[in-house]
Amino acid sequence: MYAPNAEGGAPPAATGGIPMNGGGGGYYEGGVAMQITQAPVTPWSTGLFDCFDDVESCCVTMLCPCITFGQVAEIVDHGSTSCGASAALYTVIASFTGAGVACIYSCFYRSKLRAQYGLEESPCPDCFVHFCCEHCALCQEYRELKNRGFEMSIGWYANMEKQGRAAATMPPQLHGGMTR
């Protein structure tokens, strides 16, 4: 979005521009200072420590966090990685390098989820949340996706079919070539 220019009219067409010093998303275009505004961030639908809002996922996450992580990762990645593959990678990383490195891996998915839905970075930076409260963070991400209408146990593609968006998200079906 652009702010109107000094004369109150519409801003000139975006053809580049020179960034303003000091960050803040502003730039000069045609001698007029322009300001880019960002979309507002929204709060999470549940708090970080509201794990018992969904007791089933809380128990699964406490016993086997790789399952919850895999389900979250599949939805966040729009099905490009399967739940099983993400869960297996999480388990391998945690087994061979320790839980701290697995927390760093899972924190990237929290950041991706926040970016996709415009969620605020709270109560502290993503990697700190995962490092200090890995299980609570995974539960919160799971609940967020569930509250946004995803049925976590069926995966990305089944959710898209269920929501009637299969044609827009799945690759086209190719039929066999010539037959005799």
CNS distance restraints for C-alpha pairs under 8 A (distance, minus, plus):
assign (resid   1 and name CA) (resid  36 and name CA) 5.67 0.50 0.50
assign (resid   1 and name CA) (resid  37 and name CA) 5.89 0.50 0.50
assign (resid   1 and name CA) (resid  38 and name CA) 7.87 0.50 0.50
assign (resid   2 and name CA) (resid  11 and name CA) 6.98 0.50 0.50
assign (resid   2 and name CA) (resid  34 and name CA) 6.45 0.50 0.50
assign (resid   2 and name CA) (resid  35 and name CA) 5.95 0.50 0.50
assign (resid   2 and name CA) (resid  36 and name CA) 5.53 0.50 0.50
assign (resid   2 and name CA) (resid  37 and name CA) 7.19 0.50 0.50
assign (resid   3 and name CA) (resid  11 and name CA) 7.10 0.50 0.50
assign (resid   3 and name CA) (resid  34 and name CA) 6.12 0.50 0.50
assign (resid   3 and name CA) (resid  35 and name CA) 5.91 0.50 0.50
assign (resid   3 and name CA) (resid  36 and name CA) 7.38 0.50 0.50
assign (resid   4 and name CA) (resid   8 and name CA) 5.57 0.50 0.50
assign (resid   4 and name CA) (resid   9 and name CA) 5.77 0.50 0.50
assign (resid   4 and name CA) (resid  10 and name CA) 5.21 0.50 0.50
assign (resid   4 and name CA) (resid  11 and name CA) 5.33 0.50 0.50
assign (resid   4 and name CA) (resid  34 and name CA) 7.82 0.50 0.50
assign (resid   5 and name CA) (resid   9 and name CA) 5.94 0.50 0.50
assign (resid   5 and name CA) (resid  10 and name CA) 6.47 0.50 0.50
assign (resid   5 and name CA) (resid  11 and name CA) 5.47 0.50 0.50
assign (resid   5 and name CA) (resid  32 and name CA) 6.52 0.50 0.50
assign (resid   5 and name CA) (resid  33 and name CA) 7.52 0.50 0.50
assign (resid   5 and name CA) (resid  34 and name CA) 7.35 0.50 0.50
assign (resid   6 and name CA) (resid  32 and name CA) 7.50 0.50 0.50
assign (resid  12 and name CA) (resid  29 and name CA) 7.77 0.50 0.50
assign (resid  12 and name CA) (resid  30 and name CA) 7.71 0.50 0.50
assign (resid  14 and name CA) (resid  29 and name CA) 7.81 0.50 0.50
assign (resid  16 and name CA) (resid  29 and name CA) 7.30 0.50 0.50
assign (resid  17 and name CA) (resid  27 and name CA) 6.28 0.50 0.50
assign (resid  17 and name CA) (resid  28 and name CA) 5.61 0.50 0.50
assign (resid  17 and name CA) (resid  29 and name CA) 4.63 0.50 0.50
assign (resid  17 and name CA) (resid  30 and name CA) 7.57 0.50 0.50
assign (resid  18 and name CA) (resid  27 and name CA) 5.39 0.50 0.50
assign (resid  18 and name CA) (resid  28 and name CA) 5.07 0.50 0.50
assign (resid  18 and name CA) (resid  29 and name CA) 6.40 0.50 0.50
assign (resid  19 and name CA) (resid  25 and name CA) 7.93 0.50 0.50
assign (resid  19 and name CA) (resid  26 and name CA) 6.30 0.50 0.50
assign (resid  19 and name CA) (resid  27 and name CA) 4.08 0.50 0.50
assign (resid  19 and name CA) (resid  28 and name CA) 6.20 0.50 0.50
assign (resid  20 and name CA) (resid  25 and name CA) 7.79 0.50 0.50
assign (resid  20 and name CA) (resid  26 and name CA) 5.45 0.50 0.50
assign (resid  20 and name CA) (resid  27 and name CA) 4.50 0.50 0.50
assign (resid  20 and name CA) (resid  28 and name CA) 6.35 0.50 0.50
assign (resid  25 and name CA) (resid  35 and name CA) 6.22 0.50 0.50
assign (resid  25 and name CA) (resid  36 and name CA) 5.35 0.50 0.50
assign (resid  25 and name CA) (resid  37 and name CA) 7.22 0.50 0.50
assign (resid  26 and name CA) (resid  33 and name CA) 7.17 0.50 0.50
assign (resid  26 and name CA) (resid  34 and name CA) 5.62 0.50 0.50
assign (resid  26 and name CA) (resid  35 and name CA) 4.31 0.50 0.50
assign (resid  26 and name CA) (resid  36 and name CA) 5.75 0.50 0.50
assign (resid  27 and name CA) (resid  33 and name CA) 5.94 0.50 0.50
assign (resid  27 and name CA) (resid  34 and name CA) 5.37 0.50 0.50
assign (resid  27 and name CA) (resid  35 and name CA) 6.51 0.50 0.50
assign (resid  28 and name CA) (resid  32 and name CA) 5.49 0.50 0.50
assign (resid  28 and name CA) (resid  33 and name CA) 4.55 0.50 0.50
assign (resid  28 and name CA) (resid  34 and name CA) 5.84 0.50 0.50
assign (resid  29 and name CA) (resid  33 and name CA) 6.53 0.50 0.50
assign (resid  29 and name CA) (resid  34 and name CA) 6.93 0.50 0.50
assign (resid  39 and name CA) (resid 118 and name CA) 7.70 0.50 0.50
assign (resid  40 and name CA) (resid 118 and name CA) 7.31 0.50 0.50
assign (resid  41 and name CA) (resid 118 and name CA) 4.99 0.50 0.50
assign (resid  41 and name CA) (resid 119 and name CA) 5.28 0.50 0.50
assign (resid  41 and name CA) (resid 120 and name CA) 5.31 0.50 0.50
assign (resid  42 and name CA) (resid 118 and name CA) 6.01 0.50 0.50
assign (resid  42 and name CA) (resid 119 and name CA) 4.86 0.50 0.50
assign (resid  42 and name CA) (resid 120 and name CA) 5.74 0.50 0.50
assign (resid  43 and name CA) (resid 119 and name CA) 5.63 0.50 0.50
assign (resid  43 and name CA) (resid 120 and name CA) 5.54 0.50 0.50
assign (resid  44 and name CA) (resid 119 and name CA) 6.13 0.50 0.50
assign (resid  44 and name CA) (resid 120 and name CA) 7.09 0.50 0.50
assign (resid  44 and name CA) (resid 144 and name CA) 6.84 0.50 0.50
assign (resid  45 and name CA) (resid 143 and name CA) 7.92 0.50 0.50
assign (resid  45 and name CA) (resid 144 and name CA) 5.98 0.50 0.50
assign (resid  45 and name CA) (resid 147 and name CA) 7.22 0.50 0.50
assign (resid  46 and name CA) (resid  50 and name CA) 6.37 0.50 0.50
assign (resid  46 and name CA) (resid 140 and name CA) 6.71 0.50 0.50
assign (resid  46 and name CA) (resid 143 and name CA) 7.27 0.50 0.50
assign (resid  46 and name CA) (resid 144 and name CA) 7.02 0.50 0.50
assign (resid  47 and name CA) (resid 140 and name CA) 6.89 0.50 0.50
assign (resid  48 and name CA) (resid 123 and name CA) 7.85 0.50 0.50
assign (resid  48 and name CA) (resid 136 and name CA) 5.93 0.50 0.50
assign (resid  48 and name CA) (resid 137 and name CA) 6.19 0.50 0.50
assign (resid  48 and name CA) (resid 139 and name CA) 7.93 0.50 0.50
assign (resid  48 and name CA) (resid 140 and name CA) 5.62 0.50 0.50
assign (resid  49 and name CA) (resid 136 and name CA) 6.11 0.50 0.50
assign (resid  49 and name CA) (resid 140 and name CA) 7.80 0.50 0.50
assign (resid  50 and name CA) (resid 136 and name CA) 7.99 0.50 0.50
assign (resid  50 and name CA) (resid 140 and name CA) 7.44 0.50 0.50
assign (resid  51 and name CA) (resid  55 and name CA) 6.89 0.50 0.50
assign (resid  51 and name CA) (resid  58 and name CA) 5.73 0.50 0.50
assign (resid  51 and name CA) (resid 136 and name CA) 6.33 0.50 0.50
assign (resid  51 and name CA) (resid 139 and name CA) 6.08 0.50 0.50
assign (resid  51 and name CA) (resid 140 and name CA) 6.98 0.50 0.50
assign (resid  52 and name CA) (resid  58 and name CA) 6.48 0.50 0.50
assign (resid  54 and name CA) (resid  58 and name CA) 6.23 0.50 0.50
assign (resid  54 and name CA) (resid 143 and name CA) 7.44 0.50 0.50
assign (resid  55 and name CA) (resid  59 and name CA) 6.14 0.50 0.50
assign (resid  56 and name CA) (resid  60 and name CA) 6.32 0.50 0.50
assign (resid  57 and name CA) (resid  61 and name CA) 5.94 0.50 0.50
assign (resid  57 and name CA) (resid  68 and name CA) 7.44 0.50 0.50
assign (resid  57 and name CA) (resid 139 and name CA) 6.72 0.50 0.50
assign (resid  57 and name CA) (resid 142 and name CA) 7.82 0.50 0.50
assign (resid  58 and name CA) (resid  62 and name CA) 6.14 0.50 0.50
assign (resid  58 and name CA) (resid 139 and name CA) 6.20 0.50 0.50
assign (resid  59 and name CA) (resid  63 and name CA) 6.21 0.50 0.50
assign (resid  60 and name CA) (resid  64 and name CA) 5.70 0.50 0.50
assign (resid  60 and name CA) (resid  65 and name CA) 6.85 0.50 0.50
assign (resid  60 and name CA) (resid  67 and name CA) 7.41 0.50 0.50
assign (resid  60 and name CA) (resid  68 and name CA) 7.17 0.50 0.50
assign (resid  61 and name CA) (resid  65 and name CA) 4.20 0.50 0.50
assign (resid  61 and name CA) (resid  66 and name CA) 7.51 0.50 0.50
assign (resid  61 and name CA) (resid  67 and name CA) 7.08 0.50 0.50
assign (resid  61 and name CA) (resid  68 and name CA) 5.77 0.50 0.50
assign (resid  61 and name CA) (resid 135 and name CA) 6.18 0.50 0.50
assign (resid  61 and name CA) (resid 138 and name CA) 7.36 0.50 0.50
assign (resid  61 and name CA) (resid 139 and name CA) 6.86 0.50 0.50
assign (resid  62 and name CA) (resid 135 and name CA) 6.42 0.50 0.50
assign (resid  64 and name CA) (resid  68 and name CA) 7.54 0.50 0.50
assign (resid  65 and name CA) (resid  69 and name CA) 6.10 0.50 0.50
assign (resid  65 and name CA) (resid 135 and name CA) 6.74 0.50 0.50
assign (resid  65 and name CA) (resid 138 and name CA) 7.56 0.50 0.50
assign (resid  66 and name CA) (resid  70 and name CA) 5.92 0.50 0.50
assign (resid  66 and name CA) (resid  86 and name CA) 7.88 0.50 0.50
assign (resid  66 and name CA) (resid  87 and name CA) 4.64 0.50 0.50
assign (resid  66 and name CA) (resid  88 and name CA) 7.23 0.50 0.50
assign (resid  66 and name CA) (resid  90 and name CA) 5.96 0.50 0.50
assign (resid  66 and name CA) (resid  91 and name CA) 6.08 0.50 0.50
assign (resid  67 and name CA) (resid  71 and name CA) 6.29 0.50 0.50
assign (resid  67 and name CA) (resid  83 and name CA) 7.54 0.50 0.50
assign (resid  67 and name CA) (resid  84 and name CA) 7.91 0.50 0.50
assign (resid  67 and name CA) (resid  87 and name CA) 5.68 0.50 0.50
assign (resid  68 and name CA) (resid  72 and name CA) 6.21 0.50 0.50
assign (resid  68 and name CA) (resid  87 and name CA) 7.95 0.50 0.50
assign (resid  68 and name CA) (resid 138 and name CA) 6.60 0.50 0.50
assign (resid  68 and name CA) (resid 139 and name CA) 7.42 0.50 0.50
assign (resid  68 and name CA) (resid 142 and name CA) 6.96 0.50 0.50
assign (resid  69 and name CA) (resid  73 and name CA) 5.94 0.50 0.50
assign (resid  69 and name CA) (resid  83 and name CA) 7.96 0.50 0.50
assign (resid  69 and name CA) (resid  86 and name CA) 7.26 0.50 0.50
assign (resid  69 and name CA) (resid  87 and name CA) 6.25 0.50 0.50
assign (resid  69 and name CA) (resid  90 and name CA) 7.65 0.50 0.50
assign (resid  69 and name CA) (resid 106 and name CA) 7.23 0.50 0.50
assign (resid  69 and name CA) (resid 138 and name CA) 6.39 0.50 0.50
assign (resid  70 and name CA) (resid  74 and name CA) 6.13 0.50 0.50
assign (resid  70 and name CA) (resid  82 and name CA) 7.33 0.50 0.50
assign (resid  70 and name CA) (resid  83 and name CA) 4.18 0.50 0.50
assign (resid  70 and name CA) (resid  84 and name CA) 6.25 0.50 0.50
assign (resid  70 and name CA) (resid  85 and name CA) 7.35 0.50 0.50
assign (resid  70 and name CA) (resid  86 and name CA) 4.77 0.50 0.50
assign (resid  70 and name CA) (resid  87 and name CA) 4.34 0.50 0.50
assign (resid  70 and name CA) (resid  90 and name CA) 7.92 0.50 0.50
assign (resid  71 and name CA) (resid  75 and name CA) 6.56 0.50 0.50
assign (resid  71 and name CA) (resid  83 and name CA) 5.07 0.50 0.50
assign (resid  71 and name CA) (resid  87 and name CA) 7.94 0.50 0.50
assign (resid  71 and name CA) (resid 142 and name CA) 7.78 0.50 0.50
assign (resid  71 and name CA) (resid 152 and name CA) 6.17 0.50 0.50
assign (resid  71 and name CA) (resid 153 and name CA) 7.09 0.50 0.50
assign (resid  71 and name CA) (resid 155 and name CA) 6.85 0.50 0.50
assign (resid  72 and name CA) (resid  76 and name CA) 6.09 0.50 0.50
assign (resid  72 and name CA) (resid  83 and name CA) 7.82 0.50 0.50
assign (resid  72 and name CA) (resid 138 and name CA) 7.90 0.50 0.50
assign (resid  72 and name CA) (resid 141 and name CA) 6.90 0.50 0.50
assign (resid  72 and name CA) (resid 142 and name CA) 5.96 0.50 0.50
assign (resid  72 and name CA) (resid 145 and name CA) 7.66 0.50 0.50
assign (resid  72 and name CA) (resid 152 and name CA) 7.58 0.50 0.50
assign (resid  73 and name CA) (resid  77 and name CA) 5.84 0.50 0.50
assign (resid  73 and name CA) (resid  81 and name CA) 7.43 0.50 0.50
assign (resid  73 and name CA) (resid  82 and name CA) 7.89 0.50 0.50
assign (resid  73 and name CA) (resid  83 and name CA) 6.76 0.50 0.50
assign (resid  73 and name CA) (resid  86 and name CA) 6.55 0.50 0.50
assign (resid  73 and name CA) (resid 109 and name CA) 6.52 0.50 0.50
assign (resid  74 and name CA) (resid  78 and name CA) 6.11 0.50 0.50
assign (resid  74 and name CA) (resid  79 and name CA) 5.05 0.50 0.50
assign (resid  74 and name CA) (resid  80 and name CA) 6.99 0.50 0.50
assign (resid  74 and name CA) (resid  81 and name CA) 5.61 0.50 0.50
assign (resid  74 and name CA) (resid  82 and name CA) 5.34 0.50 0.50
assign (resid  74 and name CA) (resid  83 and name CA) 5.20 0.50 0.50
assign (resid  74 and name CA) (resid  86 and name CA) 7.37 0.50 0.50
assign (resid  74 and name CA) (resid 155 and name CA) 6.64 0.50 0.50
assign (resid  74 and name CA) (resid 156 and name CA) 6.34 0.50 0.50
assign (resid  75 and name CA) (resid  79 and name CA) 6.07 0.50 0.50
assign (resid  75 and name CA) (resid 145 and name CA) 8.00 0.50 0.50
assign (resid  75 and name CA) (resid 152 and name CA) 7.91 0.50 0.50
assign (resid  75 and name CA) (resid 155 and name CA) 6.65 0.50 0.50
assign (resid  75 and name CA) (resid 156 and name CA) 5.25 0.50 0.50
assign (resid  76 and name CA) (resid 109 and name CA) 7.08 0.50 0.50
assign (resid  76 and name CA) (resid 112 and name CA) 7.01 0.50 0.50
assign (resid  76 and name CA) (resid 113 and name CA) 6.00 0.50 0.50
assign (resid  77 and name CA) (resid  81 and name CA) 6.45 0.50 0.50
assign (resid  78 and name CA) (resid 156 and name CA) 6.01 0.50 0.50
assign (resid  79 and name CA) (resid 155 and name CA) 7.45 0.50 0.50
assign (resid  79 and name CA) (resid 156 and name CA) 5.15 0.50 0.50
assign (resid  79 and name CA) (resid 157 and name CA) 6.55 0.50 0.50
assign (resid  81 and name CA) (resid  85 and name CA) 6.53 0.50 0.50
assign (resid  81 and name CA) (resid  86 and name CA) 6.60 0.50 0.50
assign (resid  82 and name CA) (resid  86 and name CA) 6.23 0.50 0.50
assign (resid  82 and name CA) (resid 155 and name CA) 7.97 0.50 0.50
assign (resid  83 and name CA) (resid  87 and name CA) 5.98 0.50 0.50
assign (resid  83 and name CA) (resid 155 and name CA) 7.30 0.50 0.50
assign (resid  84 and name CA) (resid  88 and name CA) 5.98 0.50 0.50
assign (resid  85 and name CA) (resid  89 and name CA) 6.16 0.50 0.50
assign (resid  86 and name CA) (resid  90 and name CA) 6.12 0.50 0.50
assign (resid  87 and name CA) (resid  91 and name CA) 6.15 0.50 0.50
assign (resid  88 and name CA) (resid  92 and name CA) 6.15 0.50 0.50
assign (resid  89 and name CA) (resid  93 and name CA) 6.09 0.50 0.50
assign (resid  90 and name CA) (resid  94 and name CA) 6.10 0.50 0.50
assign (resid  90 and name CA) (resid 102 and name CA) 6.08 0.50 0.50
assign (resid  90 and name CA) (resid 105 and name CA) 7.64 0.50 0.50
assign (resid  90 and name CA) (resid 106 and name CA) 7.96 0.50 0.50
assign (resid  91 and name CA) (resid  95 and name CA) 5.89 0.50 0.50
assign (resid  91 and name CA) (resid 102 and name CA) 7.99 0.50 0.50
assign (resid  92 and name CA) (resid  96 and name CA) 6.06 0.50 0.50
assign (resid  93 and name CA) (resid  97 and name CA) 5.61 0.50 0.50
assign (resid  93 and name CA) (resid  98 and name CA) 6.92 0.50 0.50
assign (resid  93 and name CA) (resid  99 and name CA) 7.75 0.50 0.50
assign (resid  93 and name CA) (resid 101 and name CA) 6.84 0.50 0.50
assign (resid  93 and name CA) (resid 102 and name CA) 5.67 0.50 0.50
assign (resid  94 and name CA) (resid  98 and name CA) 4.59 0.50 0.50
assign (resid  94 and name CA) (resid  99 and name CA) 4.74 0.50 0.50
assign (resid  94 and name CA) (resid 100 and name CA) 7.59 0.50 0.50
assign (resid  94 and name CA) (resid 101 and name CA) 6.74 0.50 0.50
assign (resid  94 and name CA) (resid 102 and name CA) 5.13 0.50 0.50
assign (resid  95 and name CA) (resid  99 and name CA) 7.56 0.50 0.50
assign (resid  97 and name CA) (resid 101 and name CA) 6.28 0.50 0.50
assign (resid  97 and name CA) (resid 102 and name CA) 7.81 0.50 0.50
assign (resid  98 and name CA) (resid 102 and name CA) 6.86 0.50 0.50
assign (resid  99 and name CA) (resid 103 and name CA) 6.13 0.50 0.50
assign (resid 100 and name CA) (resid 104 and name CA) 6.58 0.50 0.50
assign (resid 100 and name CA) (resid 131 and name CA) 6.42 0.50 0.50
assign (resid 101 and name CA) (resid 105 and name CA) 6.38 0.50 0.50
assign (resid 102 and name CA) (resid 106 and name CA) 6.18 0.50 0.50
assign (resid 103 and name CA) (resid 107 and name CA) 5.97 0.50 0.50
assign (resid 103 and name CA) (resid 127 and name CA) 7.22 0.50 0.50
assign (resid 103 and name CA) (resid 130 and name CA) 5.35 0.50 0.50
assign (resid 103 and name CA) (resid 131 and name CA) 5.50 0.50 0.50
assign (resid 103 and name CA) (resid 134 and name CA) 6.41 0.50 0.50
assign (resid 104 and name CA) (resid 108 and name CA) 6.79 0.50 0.50
assign (resid 104 and name CA) (resid 127 and name CA) 6.08 0.50 0.50
assign (resid 104 and name CA) (resid 130 and name CA) 7.16 0.50 0.50
assign (resid 104 and name CA) (resid 131 and name CA) 7.23 0.50 0.50
assign (resid 105 and name CA) (resid 109 and name CA) 7.40 0.50 0.50
assign (resid 106 and name CA) (resid 110 and name CA) 6.66 0.50 0.50
assign (resid 106 and name CA) (resid 130 and name CA) 7.18 0.50 0.50
assign (resid 107 and name CA) (resid 111 and name CA) 6.35 0.50 0.50
assign (resid 107 and name CA) (resid 126 and name CA) 5.71 0.50 0.50
assign (resid 107 and name CA) (resid 127 and name CA) 5.07 0.50 0.50
assign (resid 107 and name CA) (resid 129 and name CA) 7.92 0.50 0.50
assign (resid 107 and name CA) (resid 130 and name CA) 5.80 0.50 0.50
assign (resid 108 and name CA) (resid 112 and name CA) 6.21 0.50 0.50
assign (resid 108 and name CA) (resid 126 and name CA) 7.86 0.50 0.50
assign (resid 108 and name CA) (resid 127 and name CA) 7.76 0.50 0.50
assign (resid 109 and name CA) (resid 113 and name CA) 6.02 0.50 0.50
assign (resid 110 and name CA) (resid 114 and name CA) 6.14 0.50 0.50
assign (resid 110 and name CA) (resid 126 and name CA) 6.51 0.50 0.50
assign (resid 110 and name CA) (resid 141 and name CA) 7.06 0.50 0.50
assign (resid 111 and name CA) (resid 115 and name CA) 6.18 0.50 0.50
assign (resid 111 and name CA) (resid 126 and name CA) 6.43 0.50 0.50
assign (resid 112 and name CA) (resid 116 and name CA) 6.20 0.50 0.50
assign (resid 113 and name CA) (resid 117 and name CA) 6.36 0.50 0.50
assign (resid 113 and name CA) (resid 119 and name CA) 7.84 0.50 0.50
assign (resid 113 and name CA) (resid 141 and name CA) 7.81 0.50 0.50
assign (resid 114 and name CA) (resid 118 and name CA) 5.45 0.50 0.50
assign (resid 114 and name CA) (resid 119 and name CA) 4.56 0.50 0.50
assign (resid 114 and name CA) (resid 120 and name CA) 6.83 0.50 0.50
assign (resid 114 and name CA) (resid 121 and name CA) 7.37 0.50 0.50
assign (resid 115 and name CA) (resid 119 and name CA) 6.72 0.50 0.50
assign (resid 121 and name CA) (resid 125 and name CA) 5.94 0.50 0.50
assign (resid 121 and name CA) (resid 126 and name CA) 6.65 0.50 0.50
assign (resid 122 and name CA) (resid 126 and name CA) 7.71 0.50 0.50
assign (resid 123 and name CA) (resid 129 and name CA) 7.63 0.50 0.50
assign (resid 124 and name CA) (resid 128 and name CA) 6.61 0.50 0.50
assign (resid 124 and name CA) (resid 129 and name CA) 6.32 0.50 0.50
assign (resid 125 and name CA) (resid 129 and name CA) 6.31 0.50 0.50
assign (resid 126 and name CA) (resid 130 and name CA) 6.34 0.50 0.50
assign (resid 127 and name CA) (resid 131 and name CA) 5.93 0.50 0.50
assign (resid 128 and name CA) (resid 132 and name CA) 6.00 0.50 0.50
assign (resid 129 and name CA) (resid 133 and name CA) 5.56 0.50 0.50
assign (resid 129 and name CA) (resid 134 and name CA) 6.86 0.50 0.50
assign (resid 129 and name CA) (resid 137 and name CA) 6.53 0.50 0.50
assign (resid 130 and name CA) (resid 134 and name CA) 4.25 0.50 0.50
assign (resid 130 and name CA) (resid 135 and name CA) 7.77 0.50 0.50
assign (resid 130 and name CA) (resid 137 and name CA) 5.92 0.50 0.50
assign (resid 133 and name CA) (resid 137 and name CA) 6.00 0.50 0.50
assign (resid 134 and name CA) (resid 138 and name CA) 6.23 0.50 0.50
assign (resid 135 and name CA) (resid 139 and name CA) 6.19 0.50 0.50
assign (resid 136 and name CA) (resid 140 and name CA) 6.10 0.50 0.50
assign (resid 137 and name CA) (resid 141 and name CA) 6.22 0.50 0.50
assign (resid 138 and name CA) (resid 142 and name CA) 6.11 0.50 0.50
assign (resid 139 and name CA) (resid 143 and name CA) 6.11 0.50 0.50
assign (resid 140 and name CA) (resid 144 and name CA) 6.06 0.50 0.50
assign (resid 141 and name CA) (resid 145 and name CA) 6.36 0.50 0.50
assign (resid 142 and name CA) (resid 146 and name CA) 6.16 0.50 0.50
assign (resid 142 and name CA) (resid 152 and name CA) 7.60 0.50 0.50
assign (resid 143 and name CA) (resid 147 and name CA) 5.88 0.50 0.50
assign (resid 144 and name CA) (resid 148 and name CA) 6.26 0.50 0.50
assign (resid 145 and name CA) (resid 149 and name CA) 6.68 0.50 0.50
assign (resid 145 and name CA) (resid 150 and name CA) 5.70 0.50 0.50
assign (resid 145 and name CA) (resid 152 and name CA) 7.63 0.50 0.50
assign (resid 146 and name CA) (resid 150 and name CA) 4.77 0.50 0.50
assign (resid 146 and name CA) (resid 151 and name CA) 6.05 0.50 0.50
assign (resid 146 and name CA) (resid 152 and name CA) 6.44 0.50 0.50
assign (resid 150 and name CA) (resid 159 and name CA) 6.34 0.50 0.50
assign (resid 151 and name CA) (resid 155 and name CA) 7.32 0.50 0.50
assign (resid 151 and name CA) (resid 159 and name CA) 6.57 0.50 0.50
assign (resid 154 and name CA) (resid 158 and name CA) 5.79 0.50 0.50
assign (resid 154 and name CA) (resid 159 and name CA) 6.69 0.50 0.50
assign (resid 155 and name CA) (resid 159 and name CA) 6.23 0.50 0.50
assign (resid 156 and name CA) (resid 160 and name CA) 6.25 0.50 0.50
assign (resid 157 and name CA) (resid 161 and name CA) 6.23 0.50 0.50
assign (resid 157 and name CA) (resid 166 and name CA) 7.29 0.50 0.50
assign (resid 157 and name CA) (resid 170 and name CA) 7.60 0.50 0.50
assign (resid 158 and name CA) (resid 162 and name CA) 6.02 0.50 0.50
assign (resid 159 and name CA) (resid 163 and name CA) 6.09 0.50 0.50
assign (resid 160 and name CA) (resid 164 and name CA) 6.07 0.50 0.50
assign (resid 160 and name CA) (resid 165 and name CA) 5.05 0.50 0.50
assign (resid 160 and name CA) (resid 166 and name CA) 5.18 0.50 0.50
assign (resid 160 and name CA) (resid 169 and name CA) 7.34 0.50 0.50
assign (resid 161 and name CA) (resid 165 and name CA) 5.84 0.50 0.50
assign (resid 161 and name CA) (resid 166 and name CA) 4.77 0.50 0.50
assign (resid 165 and name CA) (resid 169 and name CA) 6.52 0.50 0.50
assign (resid 166 and name CA) (resid 170 and name CA) 5.59 0.50 0.50
assign (resid 167 and name CA) (resid 171 and name CA) 7.70 0.50 0.50
assign (resid 167 and name CA) (resid 172 and name CA) 7.63 0.50 0.50
